[in-house]
Structures are given as C-alpha cells and as structure tokens.
Amino acid sequence: LSFLFTSVRLIAQDSVFFDLKSALENPVAVKELKMKKVRLDAFPSDQLEQMVNLKALTLKQCEIMSLPSDLSFLSGLEYLDLSANQITEIPSGIGVLVNLKFLDLSSNEIKQLPSSIYSLLNIEALVLYANSLEDLSPRLAEMKKLNLLDVRGNQLKLISKKELKTWLGSEVNLKKSSGCNC
C-alpha cells in the first residue's frame, strides 16, 4: 500500500491544485486537485471534464450530496477521496473508474454499494468508514488487489473475520467494525 501513496505523491508539485479557479487556468496540466472544506453546491462535473490528465482527486468536506451517474470523464483517476460529505448513494457509473487504486468514501451516508463497485479490479484500498452500510457482498473477492478494507462505524450485519478473510484472502488488512465479528 505504501507504493500507492508514493506513486500518487510523485506527481509534480506544479500539477497539484487546491482550488477550481486556478486549476481551470490550465486544466490539461492538472494531475491532482485537492479541495477541503470548500462548499460545493454540486459535484463539479463540467470543470473536472476539462482536466483530462487528472490522476488524484480529493473533495473532502465539500458538502457534496450526490455524484453524477456518468463518471467516465474521471476514468484516468487512481486516487479518489470523497470523504466527509453527505453522499447517500454511489452511482453504478463508479465501475468505469477502472484505474482507481484508492477510494475513500468514509463519513458519508451511504447505505449500500452498487454492484459495479466490484468492477474496480485495481483497487488496493477501500475506505468505507462511518457510513450506514448494512451488508457487504462476497463479490469483494473479485477485488484481488484489495489490501485495505475499512468498514468501521457501519451497521453491518454480523460478519465474521473468517468469512471476510475467505472472501478477500488472508493478506487483507481489515479495520474492525461494530458489525464485524473480527
């Protein structure tokens, strides 16, 4: 997992932006956009579509309530952090983010995961901490590269560590959950 963060951080500092206005001055140069505590009335699809080389996107604590159903304009992303928003549903379009290695959806209001999320075959870290998830699917086993699964703070039905390890393999780092008998 450490190489994932290293590869994301190797992005040249001049291609990292912290606000949409400066990023839009040269959207093709944007490799990483990091915004925190910036109130967005809606997911900034129109602006992000212009950032064709975007690899890492952080929109943390931006009061985002929903995501667009079509996320194909983000297909090059490797890192996506949408933590601490007000997202209630993940669109099935999440499955097009096939290059994604890290996905943080923690501290939202997500009740279930779409089946397309299991198409993210390159995912190494899936952070779902503090949502309203009630169950997980055995389809997690399809995510062969998954190293970290954090499901703490959800309303998961009783799932044993043995069951999760069977689905995911013994090398996966599981963060304990009140609904997980881990």
TIDO-764279 format. One record per atom (N, C-alpha, C): residue number from 0; residue in three letters; z, y, x. Coordinates in nm, 4 decimals, padded with zeros to 6 digits. Atoms other than C-alpha are relative to their C-alpha. Layout:
<atoms>
num,residu,pz,py,px
NUM,ALA,Z,Y,X .
...
</atoms>
This chain:
<atoms>
num,residu,pz,py,px
0,LEU,00.0000,-00.1203,00.0821 .
0,LEU,00.0000,00.0000,00.0000 .
0,LEU,00.0000,00.1263,00.0862 .
1,SER,-00.0058,-00.1189,-00.0849 .
1,SER,00.0659,00.2366,00.2890 .
1,SER,-00.1394,00.0470,00.0410 .
2,PHE,00.1347,-00.0429,-00.0371 .
2,PHE,-00.3016,00.2340,00.3883 .
2,PHE,-00.0670,00.0768,-00.1127 .
3,LEU,00.0564,-00.0731,00.1133 .
3,LEU,-00.3882,00.3543,00.0366 .
3,LEU,00.0366,00.1471,00.0108 .
4,PHE,-00.0440,-00.1381,-00.0088 .
4,PHE,-00.1801,00.6668,00.0787 .
4,PHE,-00.0577,00.0659,00.1237 .
5,THR,00.0601,-00.0531,-00.1210 .
5,THR,-00.3121,00.7122,00.4309 .
5,THR,-00.1448,00.0369,-00.0261 .
6,SER,00.1413,-00.0290,00.0242 .
6,SER,-00.6735,00.6896,00.3146 .
6,SER,-00.0168,00.1193,-00.0927 .
7,VAL,00.0090,-00.1154,00.0896 .
7,VAL,-00.6108,00.9376,00.0352 .
7,VAL,00.0353,00.1271,00.0760 .
8,ARG,-00.0437,-00.1179,-00.0743 .
8,ARG,-00.4351,01.1763,00.2758 .
8,ARG,-00.0960,00.0375,00.1125 .
9,LEU,00.0960,-00.0314,-00.1049 .
9,LEU,-00.7189,01.1588,00.5308 .
9,LEU,-00.1053,00.1005,-00.0454 .
10,ILE,00.0926,-00.0993,00.0528 .
10,ILE,-00.9166,01.3880,00.3058 .
10,ILE,00.0274,00.1328,00.0710 .
11,ALA,-00.0150,-00.1257,-00.0739 .
11,ALA,-00.9782,01.7085,00.4982 .
11,ALA,00.0723,00.1034,-00.0846 .
12,GLN,-00.0810,-00.0981,00.0721 .
12,GLN,-00.7354,01.9826,00.4051 .
12,GLN,-00.0845,00.1078,-00.0675 .
13,ASP,00.0825,-00.1032,00.0617 .
13,ASP,-01.0189,02.2260,00.3309 .
13,ASP,-00.0682,-00.0491,-00.1275 .
14,SER,00.0569,00.0520,00.1240 .
14,SER,-01.1295,01.9978,00.0466 .
14,SER,00.1079,-00.0278,-00.1048 .
15,VAL,-00.1119,00.0155,00.0930 .
15,VAL,-00.7854,01.9984,-00.1230 .
15,VAL,00.0225,00.1333,-00.0696 .
16,PHE,-00.0178,-00.1222,00.0784 .
16,PHE,-00.7405,02.2486,-00.4037 .
16,PHE,00.1195,-00.0156,-00.0933 .
17,PHE,-00.1202,00.0020,00.0817 .
17,PHE,-00.4378,02.3429,-00.6102 .
17,PHE,-00.0151,00.0748,-00.1326 .
18,ASP,00.0268,-00.0634,00.1296 .
18,ASP,-00.5991,02.5315,-00.8979 .
18,ASP,-00.1486,-00.0103,-00.0324 .
19,LEU,00.1388,00.0156,00.0445 .
19,LEU,-00.9166,02.5095,-01.1032 .
19,LEU,-00.0893,00.1152,00.0441 .
20,LYS,00.0828,-00.1164,-00.0327 .
20,LYS,-01.0361,02.8623,-01.0298 .
20,LYS,-00.0566,-00.0087,00.1413 .
21,SER,00.0501,00.0075,-00.1376 .
21,SER,-01.0572,02.8184,-00.6528 .
21,SER,-00.0868,-00.1244,00.0197 .
22,ALA,00.0810,00.1222,-00.0111 .
22,ALA,-01.1928,02.4628,-00.6906 .
22,ALA,-00.1401,00.0212,-00.0541 .
23,LEU,00.1295,-00.0220,00.0628 .
23,LEU,-01.4757,02.5877,-00.9099 .
23,LEU,-00.0895,00.0953,00.0793 .
24,GLU,00.0821,-00.0852,-00.0854 .
24,GLU,-01.5914,02.8341,-00.6424 .
24,GLU,-00.1005,-00.0834,00.0790 .
25,ASN,00.0900,00.0926,-00.0691 .
25,ASN,-01.7442,02.5344,-00.4620 .
25,ASN,00.0370,-00.1412,-00.0445 .
26,PRO,-00.0475,00.1273,00.0562 .
26,PRO,-01.6937,02.2296,-00.6859 .
26,PRO,-00.0469,-00.1242,00.0751 .
27,VAL,00.0510,00.1155,-00.0731 .
27,VAL,-01.9059,01.9961,-00.4718 .
27,VAL,00.0898,-00.0318,00.1205 .
28,ALA,-00.0865,00.0195,-00.1163 .
28,ALA,-01.6606,02.0449,-00.1813 .
28,ALA,00.1351,-00.0619,-00.0356 .
29,VAL,-00.1333,00.0470,00.0415 .
29,VAL,-01.3593,01.9351,-00.3848 .
29,VAL,00.0094,-00.1513,00.0097 .
30,LYS,-00.0277,00.1429,-00.0126 .
30,LYS,-01.2295,01.5957,-00.2782 .
30,LYS,00.1335,-00.0344,-00.0672 .
31,GLU,-00.1316,00.0206,00.0590 .
31,GLU,-00.8742,01.6378,-00.4064 .
31,GLU,00.0425,00.1252,-00.0756 .
32,LEU,-00.0528,-00.1088,00.0819 .
32,LEU,-00.7317,01.8515,-00.6871 .
32,LEU,00.1410,-00.0376,-00.0390 .
33,LYS,-00.1410,00.0254,00.0265 .
33,LYS,-00.3546,01.8745,-00.7152 .
33,LYS,00.0572,00.1167,-00.0798 .
34,MET,-00.0597,-00.1032,00.0837 .
34,MET,-00.2067,02.0674,-01.0049 .
34,MET,00.1290,-00.0540,-00.0598 .
35,LYS,-00.1301,00.0385,00.0532 .
35,LYS,00.1560,02.0563,-01.1107 .
35,LYS,00.0589,00.1174,-00.0760 .
36,LYS,-00.0639,-00.1004,00.0852 .
36,LYS,00.3320,02.2432,-01.3897 .
36,LYS,-00.0943,00.1151,-00.0351 .
37,VAL,00.0990,-00.0972,00.0453 .
37,VAL,00.0125,02.4204,-01.4935 .
37,VAL,-00.0344,-00.0388,-00.1425 .
38,ARG,00.0237,00.0348,00.1404 .
38,ARG,-00.0158,02.4306,-01.8706 .
38,ARG,-00.1500,-00.0042,-00.0276 .
39,LEU,00.1399,00.0185,00.0391 .
39,LEU,-00.3498,02.2899,-01.9795 .
39,LEU,-00.0020,-00.0331,-00.1487 .
40,ASP,00.0080,00.0281,00.1428 .
40,ASP,-00.4341,02.3040,-02.3472 .
40,ASP,-00.0749,-00.1300,-00.0270 .
41,ALA,00.0788,00.1231,00.0146 .
41,ALA,-00.6777,02.0168,-02.2982 .
41,ALA,-00.0349,-00.0509,00.1389 .
42,PHE,00.0454,00.0584,-00.1257 .
42,PHE,-00.7936,01.7821,-02.0265 .
42,PHE,-00.1244,00.0763,00.0446 .
43,PRO,00.1096,-00.0887,-00.0443 .
43,PRO,-01.0322,01.9943,-01.8131 .
43,PRO,-00.1298,-00.0739,00.0347 .
44,SER,00.1203,00.0810,-00.0229 .
44,SER,-01.3372,01.7689,-01.8511 .
44,SER,-00.1174,00.0803,00.0538 .
45,ASP,00.1170,-00.0792,-00.0400 .
45,ASP,-01.6021,02.0409,-01.8213 .
45,ASP,00.0092,00.0432,00.1459 .
46,GLN,-00.0170,-00.0433,-00.1377 .
46,GLN,-01.4580,02.1690,-01.4946 .
46,GLN,-00.0050,-00.1193,00.0960 .
47,LEU,-00.0042,00.1166,-00.0883 .
47,LEU,-01.3947,01.8233,-01.3471 .
47,LEU,-00.1372,-00.0648,00.0168 .
48,GLU,00.1356,00.0558,-00.0084 .
48,GLU,-01.7522,01.7126,-01.4229 .
48,GLU,-00.0792,00.0611,00.1155 .
49,GLN,00.0704,-00.0685,-00.1081 .
49,GLN,-01.8697,01.9655,-01.1636 .
49,GLN,00.0450,-00.0477,00.1386 .
50,MET,-00.0567,00.0438,-00.1275 .
50,MET,-01.6525,01.8075,-00.8908 .
50,MET,-00.0448,-00.1428,00.0296 .
51,VAL,00.0640,00.1314,-00.0130 .
51,VAL,-01.8868,01.5204,-00.8113 .
51,VAL,00.0539,-00.0837,00.1157 .
52,ASN,-00.0562,00.0725,-00.1140 .
52,ASN,-01.7073,01.4251,-00.4865 .
52,ASN,00.1509,-00.0197,-00.0101 .
53,LEU,-00.1443,00.0102,00.0210 .
53,LEU,-01.3577,01.4183,-00.6344 .
53,LEU,00.0478,-00.1436,00.0197 .
54,LYS,-00.0571,00.1321,-00.0284 .
54,LYS,-01.1535,01.1241,-00.4976 .
54,LYS,00.1444,-00.0121,-00.0471 .
55,ALA,-00.1416,00.0021,00.0370 .
55,ALA,-00.7960,01.2219,-00.5856 .
55,ALA,00.0287,00.1137,-00.0976 .
56,LEU,-00.0309,-00.0982,00.1040 .
56,LEU,-00.6732,01.3994,-00.8988 .
56,LEU,00.1448,-00.0150,-00.0426 .
57,THR,-00.1378,-00.0056,00.0474 .
57,THR,-00.3170,01.4999,-00.9775 .
57,THR,00.0096,00.1119,-00.1027 .
58,LEU,-00.0273,-00.0965,00.1074 .
58,LEU,-00.2458,01.6718,-01.3089 .
58,LEU,00.1374,-00.0367,-00.0547 .
59,LYS,-00.1381,00.0391,00.0282 .
59,LYS,00.1322,01.6349,-01.3193 .
59,LYS,00.0725,00.1120,-00.0730 .
60,GLN,-00.0769,-00.0962,00.0810 .
60,GLN,00.3488,01.8072,-01.5801 .
60,GLN,-00.0878,00.1149,-00.0491 .
61,CYS,00.0956,-00.1009,00.0476 .
61,CYS,00.0486,01.9886,-01.7270 .
61,CYS,-00.0096,00.0040,-00.1523 .
62,GLU,-00.0060,00.0017,00.1459 .
62,GLU,00.1352,01.9220,-02.0937 .
62,GLU,-00.1264,-00.0563,-00.0655 .
63,ILE,00.1202,00.0643,00.0534 .
63,ILE,-00.1781,01.7108,-02.1445 .
63,ILE,00.0430,-00.0993,-00.1074 .
64,MET,-00.0362,00.0877,00.1111 .
64,MET,-00.1620,01.5313,-02.4786 .
64,MET,-00.0978,-00.1154,-00.0183 .
65,SER,00.0990,00.1069,00.0173 .
65,SER,-00.4823,01.3288,-02.4721 .
65,SER,-00.1043,00.0075,00.1104 .
66,LEU,00.1070,00.0112,-00.0984 .
66,LEU,-00.7633,01.2141,-02.2494 .
66,LEU,-00.1321,-00.0171,-00.0732 .
67,PRO,00.1298,00.0207,00.0657 .
67,PRO,-01.1349,01.2204,-02.3287 .
67,PRO,-00.0350,-00.1485,-00.0027 .
68,SER,00.0372,00.1419,00.0100 .
68,SER,-01.2818,00.8898,-02.4411 .
68,SER,-00.0981,-00.0400,00.1096 .
69,ASP,00.0958,00.0278,-00.1064 .
69,ASP,-01.5581,00.9149,-02.1802 .
69,ASP,00.0538,00.0569,00.1310 .
70,LEU,-00.0517,-00.0423,-00.1300 .
70,LEU,-01.4193,00.9260,-01.8271 .
70,LEU,-00.0987,-00.0287,00.1128 .
71,SER,00.0986,00.0401,-00.1007 .
71,SER,-01.7409,00.8301,-01.6488 .
71,SER,-00.0222,00.1070,00.1067 .
72,PHE,00.0164,-00.1073,-00.0974 .
72,PHE,-01.7551,01.1694,-01.4763 .
72,PHE,00.1052,-00.0081,00.1109 .
73,LEU,-00.1036,00.0193,-00.1014 .
73,LEU,-01.4464,01.0556,-01.2797 .
73,LEU,-00.0155,-00.1343,00.0721 .
74,SER,00.0174,00.1371,-00.0498 .
74,SER,-01.5947,00.7230,-01.1673 .
74,SER,00.0228,-00.0148,00.1502 .
75,GLY,-00.0246,00.0076,-00.1438 .
75,GLY,-01.5524,00.8073,-00.7974 .
75,GLY,00.1467,00.0091,00.0389 .
76,LEU,-00.1425,-00.0162,-00.0308 .
76,LEU,-01.1757,00.8568,-00.8249 .
76,LEU,00.0607,-00.1259,00.0607 .
77,GLU,-00.0786,00.1077,-00.0594 .
77,GLU,-00.9491,00.6444,-00.6061 .
77,GLU,00.1476,00.0174,-00.0325 .
78,TYR,-00.1402,-00.0346,00.0235 .
78,TYR,-00.6207,00.8179,-00.6925 .
78,TYR,00.0067,00.0878,-00.1251 .
79,LEU,-00.0156,-00.0783,00.1227 .
79,LEU,-00.5166,00.9441,-01.0376 .
79,LEU,00.1463,00.0038,-00.0400 .
80,ASP,-00.1391,-00.0208,00.0389 .
80,ASP,-00.1756,01.0885,-01.1216 .
80,ASP,00.0018,00.0921,-00.1218 .
81,LEU,-00.0129,-00.0759,00.1247 .
81,LEU,-00.1276,01.1980,-01.4820 .
81,LEU,00.1435,-00.0101,-00.0512 .
82,SER,-00.1398,00.0200,00.0365 .
82,SER,00.2493,01.1596,-01.4788 .
82,SER,00.0608,00.1246,-00.0646 .
83,ALA,-00.0808,-00.1057,00.0621 .
83,ALA,00.4949,01.3634,-01.6843 .
83,ALA,-00.0820,00.0946,-00.0882 .
84,ASN,00.0729,-00.0756,00.1009 .
84,ASN,00.2546,01.4758,-01.9541 .
84,ASN,00.0463,-00.0484,-00.1368 .
85,GLN,-00.0357,00.0440,00.1351 .
85,GLN,00.2553,01.3981,-02.3266 .
85,GLN,-00.1071,-00.0932,-00.0553 .
86,ILE,00.1096,00.0893,00.0367 .
86,ILE,-00.0204,01.1374,-02.3317 .
86,ILE,00.0548,-00.1168,-00.0811 .
87,THR,-00.0460,00.1087,00.0868 .
87,THR,00.0200,00.8873,-02.6150 .
87,THR,-00.0929,-00.1198,00.0039 .
88,GLU,00.0987,00.1082,00.0033 .
88,GLU,-00.2961,00.6819,-02.5747 .
88,GLU,-00.0937,00.0111,00.1192 .
89,ILE,00.0973,00.0069,-00.1095 .
89,ILE,-00.5143,00.5714,-02.2869 .
89,ILE,-00.1318,-00.0456,-00.0620 .
90,PRO,00.1277,00.0395,00.0605 .
90,PRO,-00.8809,00.5629,-02.3921 .
90,PRO,-00.0594,-00.1231,00.0674 .
91,SER,00.0641,00.1194,-00.0564 .
91,SER,-01.0838,00.2476,-02.3427 .
91,SER,-00.0929,00.0380,00.1153 .
92,GLY,00.0853,-00.0476,-00.1080 .
92,GLY,-01.3035,00.4592,-02.1131 .
92,GLY,00.0643,-00.0071,00.1373 .
93,ILE,-00.0689,00.0117,-00.1292 .
93,ILE,-01.0401,00.4116,-01.8405 .
93,ILE,-00.0627,-00.1090,00.0857 .
94,GLY,00.0597,00.1127,-00.0706 .
94,GLY,-01.2233,00.0922,-01.7477 .
94,GLY,-00.1160,00.0368,00.0906 .
95,VAL,00.1120,-00.0405,-00.0856 .
95,VAL,-01.5095,00.2883,-01.5873 .
95,VAL,00.0467,00.0500,00.1366 .
96,LEU,-00.0528,-00.0512,-00.1268 .
96,LEU,-01.2810,00.4068,-01.3072 .
96,LEU,00.0183,-00.1151,00.0992 .
97,VAL,-00.0021,00.1247,-00.0772 .
97,VAL,-01.3688,00.1005,-01.1001 .
97,VAL,00.0431,00.0179,00.1453 .
98,ASN,-00.0420,-00.0252,-00.1377 .
98,ASN,-01.2863,00.2643,-00.7644 .
98,ASN,00.1480,00.0342,00.0115 .
99,LEU,-00.1398,-00.0411,00.0028 .
99,LEU,-00.9323,00.3512,-00.8694 .
99,LEU,00.0895,-00.1004,00.0722 .
100,LYS,-00.0957,00.0823,-00.0736 .
100,LYS,-00.6632,00.2202,-00.6324 .
100,LYS,00.1428,00.0305,-00.0431 .
101,PHE,-00.1335,-00.0435,00.0384 .
101,PHE,-00.3617,00.4180,-00.7554 .
101,PHE,-00.0089,00.0708,-00.1345 .
102,LEU,-00.0039,-00.0624,00.1329 .
102,LEU,-00.2844,00.5074,-01.1181 .
102,LEU,00.1446,00.0203,-00.0405 .
103,ASP,-00.1354,-00.0339,00.0426 .
103,ASP,00.0347,00.6874,-01.2212 .
103,ASP,-00.0070,00.0644,-00.1382 .
104,LEU,-00.0078,-00.0486,00.1381 .
104,LEU,00.0857,00.7279,-01.5953 .
104,LEU,00.1460,00.0092,-00.0441 .
105,SER,-00.1429,-00.0007,00.0313 .
105,SER,00.4647,00.7481,-01.5757 .
105,SER,00.0403,00.1232,-00.0804 .
106,SER,-00.0608,-00.1097,00.0769 .
106,SER,00.6757,00.9661,-01.8036 .
106,SER,-00.0974,00.0637,-00.0990 .
107,ASN,00.0836,-00.0432,00.1114 .
107,ASN,00.4282,00.9883,-02.0894 .
107,ASN,00.0550,-00.0673,-00.1256 .
108,GLU,-00.0448,00.0616,00.1255 .
108,GLU,00.4474,00.8437,-02.4411 .
108,GLU,-00.0950,-00.1127,-00.0408 .
109,ILE,00.0996,00.1051,00.0217 .
109,ILE,00.2067,00.5510,-02.4056 .
109,ILE,00.0665,-00.1228,-00.0607 .
110,LYS,-00.0565,00.1156,00.0702 .
110,LYS,00.2717,00.2637,-02.6464 .
110,LYS,-00.0693,-00.1303,00.0358 .
111,GLN,00.0725,00.1211,-00.0377 .
111,GLN,00.0019,00.0199,-02.5412 .
111,GLN,-00.1120,00.0341,00.0970 .
112,LEU,00.1088,-00.0165,-00.0960 .
112,LEU,-00.2576,-00.0297,-02.2729 .
112,LEU,-00.1282,-00.0542,-00.0605 .
113,PRO,00.1266,00.0529,00.0514 .
113,PRO,-00.6238,-00.0673,-02.3657 .
113,PRO,-00.0423,-00.1204,00.0845 .
114,SER,00.0429,00.1195,-00.0743 .
114,SER,-00.7799,-00.3981,-02.2660 .
114,SER,-00.0903,00.0370,00.1178 .
115,SER,00.0899,-00.0400,-00.1088 .
115,SER,-01.0276,-00.2082,-02.0475 .
115,SER,00.0747,00.0344,00.1290 .
116,ILE,-00.0750,-00.0327,-00.1216 .
116,ILE,-00.7487,-00.1161,-01.8056 .
116,ILE,00.0011,-00.1179,00.0970 .
117,TYR,-00.0002,00.1191,-00.0846 .
117,TYR,-00.7632,-00.4732,-01.6776 .
117,TYR,-00.1330,-00.0172,00.0740 .
118,SER,00.1270,-00.0026,-00.0736 .
118,SER,-01.1174,-00.3973,-01.5538 .
118,SER,00.0139,00.0733,00.1320 .
119,LEU,-00.0228,-00.0760,-00.1226 .
119,LEU,-00.9656,-00.1877,-01.2768 .
119,LEU,00.0353,-00.0976,00.1123 .
120,LEU,-00.0211,00.1097,-00.0937 .
120,LEU,-01.0090,-00.4637,-01.0214 .
120,LEU,00.0396,00.0441,00.1404 .
121,ASN,-00.0398,-00.0503,-00.1314 .
121,ASN,-00.9435,-00.2408,-00.7180 .
121,ASN,00.1383,00.0640,-00.0012 .
122,ILE,-00.1303,-00.0656,00.0134 .
122,ILE,-00.6104,-00.1106,-00.8479 .
122,ILE,00.1039,-00.0704,00.0865 .
123,GLU,-00.1051,00.0526,-00.0868 .
123,GLU,-00.3278,-00.1543,-00.5982 .
123,GLU,00.1383,00.0395,-00.0500 .
124,ALA,-00.1279,-00.0477,00.0517 .
124,ALA,-00.0526,00.0478,-00.7649 .
124,ALA,-00.0207,00.0507,-00.1422 .
125,LEU,00.0050,-00.0398,00.1406 .
125,LEU,00.0022,00.0850,-01.1393 .
125,LEU,00.1412,00.0405,-00.0412 .
126,VAL,-00.1324,-00.0536,00.0292 .
126,VAL,00.2951,00.3085,-01.2308 .
126,VAL,00.0034,00.0407,-00.1468 .
127,LEU,-00.0097,-00.0207,00.1453 .
127,LEU,00.3873,00.2959,-01.5998 .
127,LEU,00.1433,00.0314,-00.0410 .
128,TYR,-00.1405,-00.0306,00.0202 .
128,TYR,00.7496,00.4003,-01.5667 .
128,TYR,00.0210,00.0991,-00.1161 .
129,ALA,-00.0441,-00.0945,00.1048 .
129,ALA,00.9186,00.5717,-01.8666 .
129,ALA,-00.1089,00.0340,-00.1016 .
130,ASN,00.0905,-00.0165,00.1125 .
130,ASN,00.6682,00.5190,-02.1451 .
130,ASN,00.0626,-00.0719,-00.1192 .
131,SER,-00.0498,00.0728,00.1177 .
131,SER,00.7015,00.3336,-02.4774 .
131,SER,-00.0688,-00.1353,-00.0134 .
132,LEU,00.0688,00.1286,00.0025 .
132,LEU,00.5250,00.0114,-02.3813 .
132,LEU,00.0925,-00.1095,-00.0516 .
133,GLU,-00.0787,00.1102,00.0552 .
133,GLU,00.6417,-00.2922,-02.5763 .
133,GLU,-00.0381,-00.1338,00.0603 .
134,ASP,00.0395,00.1264,-00.0619 .
134,ASP,00.4430,-00.5629,-02.4023 .
134,ASP,-00.1061,00.0220,00.1067 .
135,LEU,00.1020,00.0039,-00.1035 .
135,LEU,00.2202,-00.6462,-02.1110 .
135,LEU,-00.0841,-00.1237,-00.0240 .
136,SER,00.0908,00.1114,00.0210 .
136,SER,-00.0753,-00.8771,-02.1113 .
136,SER,-00.0087,-00.0881,00.1245 .
137,PRO,00.0258,00.0887,-00.1139 .
137,PRO,-00.1274,-01.1827,-01.8944 .
137,PRO,-00.1282,00.0378,00.0743 .
138,ARG,00.1228,-00.0467,-00.0659 .
138,ARG,-00.4580,-01.0119,-01.8150 .
138,ARG,00.0302,00.0804,00.1265 .
139,LEU,-00.0375,-00.0640,-00.1263 .
139,LEU,-00.2633,-00.8333,-01.5408 .
139,LEU,-00.0453,-00.0860,00.1179 .
140,ALA,00.0426,00.0933,-00.1051 .
140,ALA,-00.3597,-01.1423,-01.3397 .
140,ALA,-00.1412,00.0298,00.0484 .
141,GLU,00.1363,-00.0351,-00.0396 .
141,GLU,-00.7167,-01.0080,-01.3321 .
141,GLU,-00.0012,00.1074,00.1089 .
142,MET,-00.0123,-00.1071,-00.0987 .
142,MET,-00.5945,-00.7239,-01.1108 .
142,MET,00.0494,-00.0604,00.1316 .
143,LYS,-00.0342,00.0784,-00.1191 .
143,LYS,-00.6000,-00.9285,-00.7912 .
143,LYS,00.0551,00.0827,00.1156 .
144,LYS,-00.0454,-00.0840,-00.1111 .
144,LYS,-00.5326,-00.6341,-00.5585 .
144,LYS,00.1299,00.0735,-00.0311 .
145,LEU,-00.1216,-00.0701,00.0413 .
145,LEU,-00.2267,-00.5091,-00.7504 .
145,LEU,00.1174,-00.0379,00.0890 .
146,ASN,-00.1157,00.0193,-00.0878 .
146,ASN,00.0652,-00.4665,-00.5075 .
146,ASN,00.1280,00.0538,-00.0616 .
147,LEU,-00.1165,-00.0650,00.0576 .
147,LEU,00.2978,-00.2460,-00.7120 .
147,LEU,-00.0203,00.0191,-00.1494 .
148,LEU,-00.0013,-00.0197,00.1447 .
148,LEU,00.3729,-00.2558,-01.0834 .
148,LEU,00.1371,00.0527,-00.0366 .
149,ASP,-00.1274,-00.0610,00.0390 .
149,ASP,00.6433,-00.0209,-01.2112 .
149,ASP,00.0005,00.0173,-00.1517 .
150,VAL,-00.0085,-00.0048,00.1462 .
150,VAL,00.7340,-00.0777,-01.5758 .
150,VAL,00.1415,00.0352,-00.0470 .
151,ARG,-00.1360,-00.0392,00.0392 .
151,ARG,01.0913,00.0521,-01.5732 .
151,ARG,-00.0046,00.1023,-00.1130 .
152,GLY,-00.0138,-00.1026,00.1021 .
152,GLY,01.2061,00.2594,-01.8681 .
152,GLY,-00.0951,-00.0133,-00.1174 .
153,ASN,00.0846,00.0275,00.1164 .
153,ASN,00.9851,00.0973,-02.1338 .
153,ASN,00.0785,-00.0861,-00.0980 .
154,GLN,-00.0622,00.0864,00.0996 .
154,GLN,01.0690,-00.1014,-02.4462 .
154,GLN,-00.0619,-00.1390,00.0025 .
155,LEU,00.0652,00.1294,-00.0130 .
155,LEU,00.9226,-00.4229,-02.3119 .
155,LEU,00.0831,-00.1097,-00.0640 .
156,LYS,-00.0643,00.1212,00.0484 .
156,LYS,00.9988,-00.7419,-02.4940 .
156,LYS,00.0389,-00.0791,00.1238 .
157,LEU,-00.0510,00.0730,-00.1146 .
157,LEU,01.1828,-00.9812,-02.2701 .
157,LEU,-00.1110,-00.0757,00.0727 .
158,ILE,00.0989,00.0647,-00.0865 .
158,ILE,00.9512,-01.0819,-01.9870 .
158,ILE,00.0753,-00.0419,00.1251 .
159,SER,-00.0721,00.0457,-00.1180 .
159,SER,01.0861,-01.2919,-01.7048 .
159,SER,-00.0770,00.0330,00.1273 .
160,LYS,00.0613,-00.0242,-00.1303 .
160,LYS,01.0226,-01.2215,-01.3398 .
160,LYS,-00.0932,-00.1154,00.0342 .
161,LYS,00.0822,00.1176,-00.0283 .
161,LYS,00.8889,-01.5737,-01.3119 .
161,LYS,-00.1344,00.0108,-00.0718 .
162,GLU,00.1232,-00.0147,00.0768 .
162,GLU,00.6348,-01.5035,-01.5875 .
162,GLU,-00.0917,00.1040,00.0641 .
163,LEU,00.0800,-00.1032,-00.0646 .
163,LEU,00.5197,-01.1815,-01.4216 .
163,LEU,-00.0537,-00.0480,00.1342 .
164,LYS,00.0449,00.0502,-00.1298 .
164,LYS,00.5026,-01.3473,-01.0813 .
164,LYS,-00.1119,-00.1026,-00.0183 .
165,THR,00.1064,00.0956,00.0293 .
165,THR,00.2902,-01.6238,-01.2371 .
165,THR,-00.1300,00.0743,-00.0284 .
166,TRP,00.1190,-00.0783,00.0327 .
166,TRP,00.0510,-01.3634,-01.3752 .
166,TRP,-00.0564,00.0686,00.1228 .
167,LEU,00.0416,-00.0923,-00.1042 .
167,LEU,00.0424,-01.1440,-01.0678 .
167,LEU,-00.0002,-00.0555,00.1408 .
168,GLY,-00.0128,00.0516,-00.1356 .
168,GLY,00.1235,-01.3596,-00.7682 .
168,GLY,00.1317,00.0428,00.0614 .
169,SER,-00.1338,-00.0216,-00.0542 .
169,SER,00.4333,-01.3671,-00.5567 .
169,SER,00.0134,00.1246,00.0866 .
170,GLU,-00.0101,-00.1143,-00.0903 .
170,GLU,00.3466,-01.0702,-00.3331 .
170,GLU,00.0159,00.1336,-00.0723 .
171,VAL,-00.0057,-00.1249,00.0736 .
171,VAL,00.3565,-00.8105,-00.6093 .
171,VAL,00.1427,00.0547,-00.0032 .
172,ASN,-00.1297,-00.0668,00.0052 .
172,ASN,00.6424,-00.5612,-00.5871 .
172,ASN,00.0246,00.0481,-00.1419 .
173,LEU,-00.0309,-00.0359,00.1380 .
173,LEU,00.7973,-00.5366,-00.9319 .
173,LEU,00.1195,00.0932,-00.0024 .
174,LYS,-00.1128,-00.0884,00.0221 .
174,LYS,01.0166,-00.2439,-01.0242 .
174,LYS,00.0688,-00.0476,-00.1266 .
175,LYS,-00.0735,00.0578,00.1128 .
175,LYS,01.2906,-00.3644,-01.2597 .
175,LYS,-00.0061,00.0899,-00.1232 .
176,SER,00.0046,-00.0686,00.1281 .
176,SER,01.2842,-00.2691,-01.6245 .
176,SER,00.1075,-00.0567,-00.0904 .
177,SER,-00.1000,00.0502,00.0947 .
177,SER,01.5405,-00.2945,-01.9000 .
177,SER,-00.0576,-00.1090,-00.0874 .
178,GLY,00.0629,00.1034,00.0807 .
178,GLY,01.2894,-00.5066,-02.0889 .
178,GLY,-00.0527,-00.1163,00.0824 .
179,CYS,00.0491,00.1041,-00.0894 .
179,CYS,01.2119,-00.7178,-01.7900 .
179,CYS,00.1195,-00.0771,00.0531 .
180,ASN,-00.1085,00.0842,-00.0486 .
180,ASN,01.4422,-01.0057,-01.7111 .
180,ASN,-00.0285,-00.0363,00.1458 .
181,CYS,00.0390,00.0191,-00.1406 .
181,CYS,01.3662,-00.9581,-01.3408 .
181,CYS,00.1211,-00.0106,00.0912 .
</atoms>
